[in-house]
Amino acid sequence: MKPIKRQNDFSRRQFLALAGLTAAGPLILPGCATGATRRPRASERITVGVIGWGMQGPGNTRALLGHSDCQVVAACDLDRHHLDAAVNTINTHYKNQDCKAYHDYRELIAREDIDAVMIAVPDHWHALISIEAANHGKDIYGEKPLAKTIAEQQAIVRAVQRNKIIWQTGSWQRSEKNFRYAAEIVRNGLIGKVTRVEVGLPAGHNDFAKTGDKMTVTDPPANLDYETWIGPAQMQPYIEGRVHMNWRWNYNTGGGQLLDWIGHHCDIAHWGLDFDRSGPGEIEGVGEFPPADAIWNTCTKYRITAKYPRDIEFTIAGGHKDIQGGTKWIGTDGWVRVNRGNLLEASNPDWTEARELPEKLRKVKLYDSSNHSRNFLDCIKSRKPTITPVETAHHSAIPGHLGLIAMRVGRKIKWDVKKEIILDDPEASKLLTRDYRAPYHFA
């Protein structure tokens, strides 16, 4: 694989000069008006830039490459090896050399000929990149969780709404038939009044990058711009075992299994209850954590309990045998559980055999999407909401964020769903946001 020429390769000094943002908000590059991106007509090809080529980026991009009305024209990554792989994958697909490579995401976003961006970067970068893209009028396919903190999520929601952006979250389970069917069973009242919900998530740490044995401080490799990679997070010495893919297991950059998965199974739980704009009023949590000085310091086992509207009790757990993986709704007249692998279990075997509600029982028909990337592209053209809009992503992640805050302060917290504030607990309220490393800011 031949090295590619990057369009711009900023020095540390140049990057910080550009990154020296003011409290007024993200940088707008010269000559680029906020929200100036054109809106493609239904007959036009949608141009996309991809930002991030680690774990999720390649799969998301290949899904977009599969649609003839979409053209991926640019790629951005801070690791030269990742960037080379991205550009070569895209150019190989199109049998040309048209994909432009970028080191700085803001230059990609500033291109007026790009309609949309796919963002798949570590959690600590979600807010800055998403807000910048929204302020430049780009439609966005973004990964879950929506952001590193609730305050950042709120800022993303505001930017997306203000700029009338089409947003699709990588919570692709909503585009799978078995998840929609299970949610429709619940929404149509077949299990009666829902009293309890169980959400089972993974526990522990997965060594995705196979670097779990590389836990000593070294100099960053020449191919990675580590100074920029750490970005708004607090500076840490470079350790290979806590960067690519495994950044999830350090709270400086990720949120552990809890935040990595909350946007999947809790998202489905909310869908079945019509809680896409709702959330818990009270929440508490307990967890098991590695030693404070551990490189991977996210909780390895956890249980969160919450009280939702309509007197529904939620349990979100990882590493507890009594809570099965996936989403389980329990009602006065039965229960249903759904998970990946087309798994669907229910108290009534007729439900599992049918896999589709009879029309006479299907009074509530949920949003029907059979292809997550196709849904994103169609909504860019129609300007209608996607199956997983930004507001849904925000509320799906809130229980995970609040549960982690409750673990950290060691007590139950009360949440005002409408005002989106923690009540009567200044210590817990401080954890709704995080300190950005200078000179980074977000609006």
C-alpha positions as CSV (number, residue, x, y, z in Angstrom):
1,M,0.0,0.0,0.0
2,K,1.6,3.2,-1.1
3,P,1.6,6.2,1.2
4,I,-0.9,8.9,0.1
5,K,-0.3,12.6,-0.1
6,R,-2.3,14.4,2.5
7,Q,-3.8,17.7,1.4
8,N,-2.5,19.4,4.5
9,D,-0.2,18.2,7.2
10,F,-0.3,20.8,10.0
11,S,2.5,21.4,12.4
12,R,1.7,21.4,16.2
13,R,2.0,25.3,16.1
14,Q,-0.3,25.6,13.2
15,F,-2.9,23.3,14.7
16,L,-3.0,25.1,18.0
17,A,-3.3,28.4,16.2
18,L,-6.4,27.0,14.5
19,A,-7.7,25.3,17.6
20,G,-7.5,28.5,19.7
21,L,-11.2,28.9,19.8
22,T,-13.1,31.4,21.8
23,A,-16.0,30.9,24.1
24,A,-18.3,32.0,21.3
25,G,-18.0,28.6,19.7
26,P,-16.3,26.4,17.2
27,L,-14.0,27.7,14.5
28,I,-15.4,28.7,11.2
29,L,-12.7,28.5,8.5
30,P,-12.3,31.6,6.3
31,G,-14.7,31.8,3.3
32,C,-17.1,29.2,4.7
33,A,-20.5,30.5,5.9
34,T,-22.2,28.6,8.7
35,G,-24.9,26.3,7.3
36,A,-24.0,27.1,3.7
37,T,-24.0,23.5,2.4
38,R,-26.3,22.8,-0.4
39,R,-29.2,20.4,0.0
40,P,-29.1,17.6,-2.6
41,R,-32.2,17.0,-4.7
42,A,-33.8,13.5,-4.7
43,S,-32.3,12.8,-8.1
44,E,-28.7,13.8,-7.1
45,R,-25.8,11.9,-5.7
46,I,-25.0,12.6,-2.1
47,T,-21.4,13.5,-1.4
48,V,-20.0,12.2,1.9
49,G,-16.8,12.7,3.9
50,V,-15.7,10.1,6.5
51,I,-14.0,11.2,9.7
52,G,-12.5,8.3,11.7
53,W,-11.2,5.0,10.5
54,G,-10.8,2.8,13.5
55,M,-13.4,0.2,14.6
56,Q,-16.7,1.6,13.4
57,G,-15.6,3.8,10.5
58,P,-14.7,1.1,8.0
59,G,-18.0,-0.7,8.4
60,N,-20.1,2.5,8.3
61,T,-18.2,3.6,5.2
62,R,-18.6,0.3,3.4
63,A,-22.3,0.5,4.0
64,L,-22.4,3.9,2.3
65,L,-20.2,2.7,-0.6
66,G,-23.0,0.1,-1.3
67,H,-25.4,2.8,-2.5
68,S,-25.1,4.1,-6.0
69,D,-26.6,7.5,-5.1
70,C,-23.8,8.2,-2.6
71,Q,-20.2,9.2,-3.4
72,V,-17.6,9.1,-0.6
73,V,-15.2,11.9,-1.6
74,A,-13.0,12.5,1.4
75,A,-11.5,10.8,4.5
76,C,-9.9,12.1,7.7
77,D,-7.9,10.4,10.4
78,L,-5.1,11.4,12.7
79,D,-3.3,8.0,12.2
80,R,-1.5,8.0,8.8
81,H,-1.9,4.2,8.6
82,H,-5.7,4.5,9.1
83,L,-5.9,7.3,6.7
84,D,-4.0,5.4,4.0
85,A,-6.3,2.4,4.5
86,A,-9.4,4.6,4.3
87,V,-8.4,6.3,1.1
88,N,-7.3,3.1,-0.5
89,T,-10.5,1.3,0.4
90,I,-12.6,4.2,-1.1
91,N,-10.5,4.6,-4.2
92,T,-10.4,0.8,-4.8
93,H,-14.2,0.7,-4.7
94,Y,-14.6,3.5,-7.2
95,K,-11.6,2.5,-9.3
96,N,-10.2,6.0,-9.2
97,Q,-7.9,8.3,-7.1
98,D,-10.5,10.9,-6.3
99,C,-10.8,10.5,-2.5
100,K,-9.0,13.4,-0.8
101,A,-7.1,12.8,2.5
102,Y,-7.3,15.1,5.4
103,H,-5.4,15.4,8.7
104,D,-7.7,18.1,10.1
105,Y,-11.4,17.4,10.2
106,R,-12.3,21.1,9.9
107,E,-10.8,21.3,6.4
108,L,-12.9,18.4,5.3
109,I,-16.0,19.9,6.9
110,A,-15.4,23.3,5.3
111,R,-15.7,21.8,1.8
112,E,-18.9,23.2,0.3
113,D,-19.3,20.3,-2.1
114,I,-19.7,17.8,0.7
115,D,-23.3,17.2,1.8
116,A,-22.8,14.9,4.8
117,V,-20.2,13.4,7.1
118,M,-19.9,10.1,8.8
119,I,-18.2,10.6,12.2
120,A,-16.7,7.5,14.0
121,V,-14.1,8.8,16.5
122,P,-13.4,8.3,20.2
123,D,-16.1,9.6,22.5
124,H,-14.0,12.5,23.7
125,W,-14.1,14.0,20.2
126,H,-17.8,13.5,19.5
127,A,-19.0,17.0,20.5
128,L,-16.4,19.2,18.8
129,I,-16.6,17.5,15.5
130,S,-20.4,17.1,15.5
131,I,-21.0,20.7,16.4
132,E,-18.5,21.9,13.8
133,A,-20.2,19.8,11.1
134,A,-23.7,21.0,12.1
135,N,-22.6,24.6,12.0
136,H,-21.3,24.1,8.5
137,G,-24.7,22.6,7.4
138,K,-23.5,19.0,7.0
139,D,-25.9,16.2,7.6
140,I,-24.4,13.7,10.0
141,Y,-24.2,10.0,10.7
142,G,-22.7,9.8,14.2
143,E,-21.8,7.0,16.5
144,K,-23.2,6.3,20.0
145,P,-23.0,7.3,22.7
146,L,-23.9,10.8,21.4
147,A,-21.1,12.4,23.5
148,K,-18.8,12.0,26.5
149,T,-21.1,13.9,28.8
150,I,-24.7,15.0,29.0
151,A,-23.7,18.7,28.6
152,E,-21.9,17.9,25.4
153,Q,-24.9,16.0,24.2
154,Q,-27.2,18.9,24.9
155,A,-24.9,21.2,22.8
156,I,-24.9,18.7,19.9
157,V,-28.7,18.6,20.0
158,R,-28.9,22.4,19.9
159,A,-26.5,22.6,17.0
160,V,-28.3,20.0,15.0
161,Q,-31.7,21.6,15.6
162,R,-30.5,25.1,15.0
163,N,-29.0,24.2,11.6
164,K,-31.8,21.9,10.6
165,I,-29.4,18.9,10.2
166,I,-30.5,15.4,9.3
167,W,-28.9,13.1,12.0
168,Q,-28.6,9.4,12.0
169,T,-27.1,7.6,15.0
170,G,-25.2,4.3,14.7
171,S,-28.0,2.6,16.8
172,W,-28.7,0.3,13.9
173,Q,-30.8,-2.2,15.8
174,R,-33.8,-0.1,15.1
175,S,-33.4,-1.0,11.4
176,E,-33.5,-4.7,12.3
177,K,-36.9,-6.4,12.0
178,N,-36.8,-8.5,15.2
179,F,-36.2,-5.4,17.3
180,R,-39.0,-3.4,15.7
181,Y,-41.4,-6.4,16.1
182,A,-40.5,-6.8,19.8
183,A,-41.1,-3.1,20.4
184,E,-44.4,-3.2,18.6
185,I,-45.6,-6.1,20.8
186,V,-45.0,-3.8,23.8
187,R,-46.4,-0.7,22.2
188,N,-49.6,-2.4,21.2
189,G,-50.3,-3.6,24.7
190,L,-49.9,-7.4,24.2
191,I,-47.9,-7.7,27.5
192,G,-50.3,-5.4,29.4
193,K,-49.1,-2.6,31.5
194,V,-45.3,-2.6,31.6
195,T,-44.0,-2.7,35.1
196,R,-40.4,-3.5,34.7
197,V,-37.6,-3.4,32.1
198,E,-34.3,-5.2,32.1
199,V,-31.4,-4.1,29.9
200,G,-28.4,-6.5,29.8
201,L,-25.1,-5.1,28.5
202,P,-21.6,-6.5,28.3
203,A,-19.2,-6.3,31.2
204,G,-15.4,-6.3,31.6
205,H,-13.0,-5.1,29.0
206,N,-12.5,-6.4,25.4
207,D,-9.0,-6.1,24.0
208,F,-10.2,-5.1,20.6
209,A,-6.8,-3.9,19.3
210,K,-4.9,-6.8,20.9
211,T,-2.7,-4.3,22.7
212,G,-3.7,-5.2,26.3
213,D,-0.2,-6.3,27.0
214,K,1.3,-3.0,25.9
215,M,0.8,-0.9,29.0
216,T,4.0,1.0,29.4
217,V,4.7,4.6,28.5
218,T,6.5,5.1,25.2
219,D,6.9,7.7,22.5
220,P,3.9,7.9,20.2
221,P,4.6,6.3,16.8
222,A,5.4,8.6,13.9
223,N,2.2,7.7,12.1
224,L,-0.1,9.0,14.9
225,D,-0.6,12.6,15.8
226,Y,-1.1,11.8,19.5
227,E,-1.2,15.5,20.7
228,T,-4.2,16.1,18.5
229,W,-5.7,12.7,19.1
230,I,-5.9,13.4,22.9
231,G,-7.4,16.7,21.9
232,P,-9.9,18.1,24.5
233,A,-9.3,15.3,26.9
234,Q,-6.7,15.7,29.7
235,M,-3.2,15.0,28.5
236,Q,-1.9,11.5,29.4
237,P,1.4,9.9,28.4
238,Y,1.2,7.8,25.3
239,I,0.4,4.1,26.1
240,E,-0.4,1.9,23.1
241,G,-2.9,-0.1,25.1
242,R,-5.2,2.8,25.7
243,V,-5.5,4.4,22.2
244,H,-7.0,2.7,19.1
245,M,-10.2,0.8,19.9
246,N,-9.1,0.4,23.6
247,W,-9.7,4.1,24.4
248,R,-13.1,2.8,25.5
249,W,-11.7,1.5,28.7
250,N,-10.2,4.7,30.1
251,Y,-12.6,7.4,31.4
252,N,-10.4,10.2,30.0
253,T,-11.5,9.2,26.5
254,G,-14.3,6.6,26.8
255,G,-17.1,5.4,29.0
256,G,-16.6,1.6,29.3
257,Q,-19.0,-1.1,28.3
258,L,-21.9,0.9,29.9
259,L,-21.6,3.9,27.6
260,D,-20.4,1.9,24.6
261,W,-23.6,-0.2,24.7
262,I,-26.3,2.0,26.3
263,G,-27.2,3.4,22.8
264,H,-28.1,0.0,21.6
265,H,-30.2,-2.0,24.1
266,C,-31.5,1.0,26.2
267,D,-32.4,2.6,22.9
268,I,-34.6,-0.3,22.1
269,A,-36.1,-0.3,25.6
270,H,-37.1,3.3,25.2
271,W,-38.5,2.6,21.7
272,G,-40.9,0.0,23.1
273,L,-42.2,2.4,25.7
274,D,-42.4,5.5,23.6
275,F,-39.8,7.1,25.8
276,D,-37.6,8.6,23.0
277,R,-38.1,12.0,24.6
278,S,-38.3,10.9,28.2
279,G,-36.1,9.4,30.9
280,P,-35.7,8.4,34.5
281,G,-36.7,10.6,37.4
282,E,-34.5,8.8,39.9
283,I,-31.4,6.6,39.3
284,E,-28.8,4.9,41.4
285,G,-26.0,2.5,40.6
286,V,-23.2,0.4,42.0
287,G,-20.2,-0.9,40.1
288,E,-16.9,-2.6,40.4
289,F,-13.9,-0.6,39.3
290,P,-10.2,-1.4,38.7
291,P,-7.6,0.3,40.9
292,A,-7.5,4.0,40.5
293,D,-4.1,3.9,38.8
294,A,-5.1,1.2,36.3
295,I,-4.7,2.0,32.6
296,W,-8.1,0.5,31.9
297,N,-10.1,2.1,34.7
298,T,-13.8,1.8,33.5
299,C,-16.2,-0.3,35.6
300,T,-16.1,-4.0,34.9
301,K,-19.4,-4.9,36.5
302,Y,-22.4,-2.7,37.2
303,R,-26.1,-2.5,38.1
304,I,-28.2,0.6,37.6
305,T,-31.8,0.9,38.8
306,A,-34.0,3.7,37.8
307,K,-37.6,4.9,38.1
308,Y,-39.3,6.0,34.9
309,P,-42.7,7.6,34.2
310,R,-45.8,5.3,34.6
311,D,-44.1,3.7,37.6
312,I,-41.8,1.6,35.4
313,E,-38.7,0.2,37.1
314,F,-35.6,-0.1,35.0
315,T,-32.5,-2.2,35.6
316,I,-29.5,-1.8,33.4
317,A,-26.7,-4.3,34.3
318,G,-23.5,-5.8,33.0
319,G,-21.9,-8.9,34.6
320,H,-25.0,-10.0,36.5
321,K,-26.4,-13.5,35.7
322,D,-29.9,-12.5,36.6
323,I,-30.1,-9.9,33.8
324,Q,-29.9,-11.5,30.4
325,G,-28.3,-9.7,27.4
326,G,-30.6,-7.5,25.3
327,T,-33.9,-5.8,26.3
328,K,-36.7,-7.4,28.2
329,W,-40.0,-5.8,28.9
330,I,-42.2,-7.3,31.7
331,G,-45.9,-6.5,31.9
332,T,-49.0,-7.5,33.8
333,D,-50.0,-9.9,31.0
334,G,-46.6,-11.3,29.8
335,W,-43.1,-10.5,28.7
336,V,-40.9,-10.3,25.7
337,R,-37.1,-10.2,25.3
338,V,-35.1,-9.3,22.2
339,N,-31.4,-9.5,21.4
340,R,-29.0,-9.7,18.5
341,G,-28.8,-12.8,16.3
342,N,-32.5,-12.6,15.6
343,L,-33.2,-13.7,19.1
344,L,-36.8,-13.1,20.3
345,E,-38.3,-14.8,23.4
346,A,-41.7,-14.2,24.9
347,S,-44.2,-15.6,27.4
348,N,-46.5,-16.4,24.6
349,P,-44.9,-18.7,22.0
350,D,-47.3,-17.5,19.3
351,W,-45.5,-14.2,19.3
352,T,-42.1,-15.7,18.6
353,E,-43.5,-17.9,15.8
354,A,-45.3,-15.1,14.0
355,R,-42.5,-12.5,13.8
356,E,-45.1,-10.0,12.6
357,L,-48.2,-8.7,14.4
358,P,-51.6,-9.4,12.7
359,E,-52.8,-6.2,11.2
360,K,-55.8,-6.0,13.5
361,L,-53.4,-6.0,16.5
362,R,-50.9,-3.6,15.0
363,K,-52.6,-0.3,15.8
364,V,-49.2,1.3,16.6
365,K,-46.9,0.9,13.7
366,L,-43.3,1.9,14.4
367,Y,-40.9,3.6,12.0
368,D,-40.0,0.9,9.5
369,S,-36.4,0.9,8.2
370,S,-34.7,-2.2,6.8
371,N,-31.3,-0.6,6.0
372,H,-29.7,2.0,8.4
373,S,-27.5,3.7,5.9
374,R,-30.2,3.7,3.2
375,N,-32.5,5.4,5.7
376,F,-29.9,8.1,6.3
377,L,-29.5,8.8,2.6
378,D,-33.2,8.8,2.0
379,C,-33.8,11.3,4.8
380,I,-31.1,13.6,3.5
381,K,-33.1,13.9,0.3
382,S,-36.6,14.0,1.9
383,R,-35.5,16.2,4.9
384,K,-37.6,13.9,7.1
385,P,-36.3,12.6,10.4
386,T,-34.2,9.4,10.4
387,I,-35.1,6.4,12.5
388,T,-32.5,7.4,15.1
389,P,-32.5,11.2,15.2
390,V,-30.2,13.2,17.5
391,E,-32.9,13.7,20.2
392,T,-33.4,9.9,20.4
393,A,-29.6,9.3,20.7
394,H,-29.5,11.9,23.5
395,H,-32.2,10.4,25.6
396,S,-31.0,6.8,25.0
397,A,-27.6,7.7,26.5
398,I,-28.8,9.7,29.5
399,P,-29.5,6.7,31.7
400,G,-25.9,5.5,31.2
401,H,-24.4,8.9,32.0
402,L,-26.6,9.3,35.1
403,G,-26.0,5.8,36.3
404,L,-22.2,6.4,36.1
405,I,-22.6,9.7,37.9
406,A,-24.6,7.9,40.7
407,M,-21.8,5.3,41.0
408,R,-19.2,8.0,41.3
409,V,-21.0,10.0,44.0
410,G,-22.3,6.8,45.8
411,R,-25.9,7.8,46.1
412,K,-29.3,8.1,44.4
413,I,-29.7,11.1,42.2
414,K,-32.9,12.9,41.0
415,W,-33.2,14.0,37.4
416,D,-35.6,16.7,36.1
417,V,-36.5,15.2,32.7
418,K,-37.9,18.4,31.3
419,K,-35.1,20.8,32.5
420,E,-32.4,18.1,32.1
421,I,-30.7,19.0,35.4
422,I,-29.8,17.0,38.5
423,L,-31.8,18.2,41.5
424,D,-30.3,19.3,44.8
425,D,-26.9,17.7,44.4
426,P,-24.1,20.2,43.4
427,E,-21.4,17.5,43.4
428,A,-23.3,15.2,41.0
429,S,-24.3,18.2,38.8
430,K,-20.6,19.0,38.2
431,L,-20.3,15.6,36.6
432,L,-22.8,16.5,33.8
433,T,-19.8,18.2,32.1
434,R,-16.0,17.9,32.0
435,D,-13.1,20.2,31.8
436,Y,-11.6,20.7,28.4
437,R,-7.9,20.9,28.0
438,A,-6.8,24.3,26.7
439,P,-7.2,25.7,24.1
440,Y,-10.3,23.6,23.3
441,H,-13.9,24.8,23.9
442,F,-17.3,23.8,22.8
443,A,-20.5,25.8,22.4
